[in-house]
Amino acid sequence: MAAACQARRRCVAMPAASPRSRPSRAQLAAAQHRKLPDLIRLGLRCLFVGINPGLWSAASGHHFGNPANRLWPTLHAAGFTSRRFLPSDGDELLELGFGITNLVGRATATAAEINPAELRAGVPALRRRVRRYRPAIVAVLAMTAYRVAFDRPKAVPGEQDETLAGARVWLLPNPSGLNAHYQLPELVRLYGQLHDAVDALEPPDG
């Protein structure tokens, strides 16, 4: 465990990924309210759940596509991936047993445009998705959205007492660069706890 923590600390200081071309204003405008297909398959070790796609993600066709989003460096530093993935590396993420979906399907410029009713309405659809694809763990990457959607106003980061369609539920901070409450080292620490739980899962049958 100590070695893993040291590795996570070393990874925090890694250089940024190569820059990617920015979608044009027209492309971003056209992406408003667009839906982004789930990155999902049967029997995942962990299904990551965001709030909703941003315009950059919807325009590019890749989850967590904005370079300012810290999901990809956090996943690498926390031990989920052996290198820092790009948003376009979704197929490789699936091969590792990790997928991505959202509580709300429509893309917006900011998550603040999603109202509480939409968040709550997203829970039954998420439950059906989990029942169909049977991930071992569902990790919601949005603390305020989780508290509203699941009516758990006092929920804190970490594994939750409840399950969702048989899957264990974890709550983690939003990795958005706009989330100033959590800096990268703290994100890596909290996501690393989830990684340890995923690492301890029994291998799937067959």
Phi, psi and omega per residue, in radians:
M1 nan -0.733 3.138
A2 -1.101 -0.713 3.127
A3 -1.097 -0.683 3.126
A4 -1.116 -0.721 3.127
C5 -1.115 -0.708 3.121
Q6 -1.110 -0.710 3.120
A7 -1.100 -0.677 3.125
R8 -1.134 -0.711 3.141
R9 -1.131 -0.684 3.128
R10 -1.133 -0.647 -3.083
C11 -1.232 -0.431 -3.084
V12 -1.037 -0.592 -3.052
A13 -1.553 0.181 -3.093
M14 -1.118 2.659 3.140
P15 -1.193 2.777 -3.126
A16 -1.180 2.704 3.084
A17 -1.214 2.856 3.132
S18 -1.066 2.431 -3.128
P19 -1.149 2.638 3.122
R20 -2.084 2.707 -3.118
S21 -1.140 2.451 -3.116
R22 -1.490 2.371 3.031
P23 -1.033 2.579 3.124
S24 -1.246 2.894 3.089
R25 -1.028 -0.687 3.129
A26 -1.120 -0.716 3.121
Q27 -1.148 -0.698 3.115
L28 -1.156 -0.722 3.126
A29 -1.118 -0.683 3.139
A30 -1.206 -0.380 -3.117
A31 -1.423 -0.163 -3.132
Q32 -0.985 2.222 3.112
H33 1.244 0.025 3.092
R34 -1.193 2.602 3.094
K35 -1.748 2.556 -3.116
L36 -1.951 2.187 -3.126
P37 -1.018 2.512 3.088
D38 -1.133 2.590 2.981
L39 -1.757 1.677 -2.921
I40 -2.696 2.634 2.997
R41 -2.661 3.023 -3.105
L42 -1.222 2.407 2.969
G43 1.277 0.599 3.111
L44 -1.134 2.648 2.996
R45 -1.257 -0.666 3.131
C46 -2.644 2.353 3.054
L47 -1.907 2.003 3.100
F48 -1.437 2.371 -3.090
V49 -2.119 2.008 3.045
G50 -1.579 3.137 3.103
I51 -1.312 -1.066 3.099
N52 -2.862 2.846 -3.136
P53 -1.216 2.490 2.953
G54 -1.420 2.938 -3.114
L55 -1.117 -0.657 3.121
W56 -1.070 -0.762 3.134
S57 -1.109 -0.797 -3.125
A58 -1.139 -0.655 -3.141
A59 -1.221 -0.630 -3.102
S60 -1.528 -0.355 -3.099
G61 1.438 0.262 -3.103
H62 -2.260 2.347 3.133
H63 -1.106 2.536 3.129
F64 0.873 0.844 -3.000
G65 -1.414 -0.306 -3.110
N66 -1.252 2.230 -3.136
P67 -1.025 -0.374 3.127
A68 -1.337 -0.247 3.126
N69 -1.320 2.412 -3.015
R70 -1.718 0.197 -3.110
L71 -1.043 -0.861 -3.007
W72 -1.160 -0.792 3.040
P73 -1.129 -0.558 3.121
T74 -1.184 -0.778 3.129
L75 -1.051 -0.709 3.130
H76 -1.174 -0.852 -3.090
A77 -1.148 -0.494 3.137
A78 -1.467 -0.109 3.044
G79 1.788 0.034 -3.124
F80 -1.249 -0.594 -3.103
T81 -2.232 2.614 -3.080
S82 -1.396 -0.235 3.051
R83 -2.527 2.964 3.123
R84 -1.363 1.909 -3.138
F85 -1.255 2.699 2.912
L86 -1.657 2.793 3.093
P87 -0.985 -0.475 -3.139
S88 -1.346 -0.038 -3.120
D89 -1.597 0.512 -3.073
G90 -1.034 -0.683 -3.134
D91 -1.083 -0.657 3.103
E92 -1.191 -0.619 3.091
L93 -1.099 -0.745 3.100
L94 -1.062 -0.696 3.135
E95 -1.067 -0.502 3.111
L96 -1.430 -0.106 3.120
G97 1.648 0.367 -3.137
F98 -2.147 2.421 3.130
G99 -2.276 3.031 -3.114
I100 -2.412 2.353 3.002
T101 -2.496 -3.043 -3.121
N102 -2.414 2.682 3.035
L103 -1.175 -0.711 -3.124
V104 -2.117 2.348 -3.019
G105 -1.399 -0.540 -2.973
R106 -1.360 2.469 -3.135
A107 -1.446 2.464 3.093
T108 -2.435 2.877 3.116
A109 -1.157 -0.672 3.078
T110 -2.424 2.704 3.118
A111 -1.165 -0.336 3.130
A112 -1.116 -0.295 3.114
E113 -1.347 -0.178 3.111
I114 -1.547 2.177 -3.081
N115 -1.594 2.860 -3.096
P116 -0.986 -0.637 -3.140
A117 -1.099 -0.674 3.108
E118 -1.151 -0.698 3.121
L119 -1.083 -0.803 -3.138
R120 -1.140 -0.670 3.141
A121 -1.170 -0.371 3.141
G122 -1.353 -0.296 -3.069
V123 -1.166 -0.836 3.130
P124 -1.033 -0.687 3.119
A125 -1.148 -0.698 3.085
L126 -1.113 -0.722 3.126
R127 -1.060 -0.738 3.117
R128 -1.118 -0.682 3.122
R129 -1.104 -0.763 -3.135
V130 -1.155 -0.713 3.118
R131 -1.095 -0.650 -3.110
R132 -1.287 -0.774 -3.003
Y133 -1.718 -0.244 2.993
R134 0.950 0.940 2.994
P135 -1.201 2.647 3.117
A136 -1.245 -0.681 -3.100
I137 -2.314 2.431 3.002
V138 -1.949 2.113 -3.122
A139 -1.968 1.924 3.127
V140 -1.506 2.102 -3.036
L141 -1.738 0.981 -3.082
A142 -3.000 1.720 -3.000
M143 -1.194 -0.848 -3.126
T144 -1.124 -0.755 3.134
A145 -1.080 -0.707 3.111
Y146 -1.101 -0.800 -3.121
R147 -1.020 -0.671 3.133
V148 -1.321 -0.897 -3.034
A149 -1.100 -0.693 -3.069
F150 -1.760 0.094 3.133
D151 0.965 0.863 3.094
R152 -2.188 1.280 -2.996
P153 -1.106 -0.343 -3.100
K154 -1.876 0.224 -3.114
A155 -1.079 2.456 3.138
V156 -2.114 2.850 -3.123
P157 -1.035 2.577 3.128
G158 2.086 -2.997 3.136
E159 -1.244 2.419 -3.114
Q160 -1.672 2.811 -3.135
D161 -1.236 -0.537 -3.075
E162 -1.501 2.859 2.991
T163 -2.049 2.904 3.123
L164 -2.240 1.879 -3.125
A165 0.898 0.680 3.092
G166 1.594 -0.159 -3.141
A167 -1.616 2.510 3.003
R168 -1.178 2.583 -3.084
V169 -2.052 2.267 3.033
W170 -2.061 2.564 3.077
L171 -2.076 2.249 -3.123
L172 -2.370 2.746 3.130
P173 -1.148 2.643 3.045
N174 -1.116 2.208 -3.122
P175 -1.402 0.071 3.133
S176 -0.926 2.493 3.072
G177 -1.122 -0.280 3.106
L178 -1.390 -0.204 -3.114
N179 -1.486 1.544 -3.077
A180 -1.333 -0.167 -3.126
H181 -1.241 -0.405 -3.087
Y182 -2.240 2.002 3.063
Q183 -1.477 2.904 -3.011
L184 -0.969 -0.774 3.132
P185 -1.017 -0.671 3.135
E186 -1.265 -0.648 3.043
L187 -1.038 -0.790 -3.124
V188 -1.094 -0.694 3.132
R189 -1.098 -0.818 -3.092
L190 -1.236 -0.744 3.098
Y191 -1.175 -0.528 3.085
G192 -1.113 -0.571 3.071
Q193 -1.129 -0.695 3.058
L194 -1.131 -0.732 3.123
H195 -1.020 -0.724 3.116
D196 -1.067 -0.685 3.120
A197 -1.176 -0.709 3.103
V198 -1.129 -0.724 -3.114
D199 -1.117 -0.465 -3.109
A200 -1.514 -0.057 -3.136
L201 -1.128 2.537 3.020
E202 -1.219 2.492 3.119
P203 -1.100 2.558 3.139
P204 -1.103 2.671 3.115
D205 -1.074 2.478 3.073
G206 1.476 nan nan
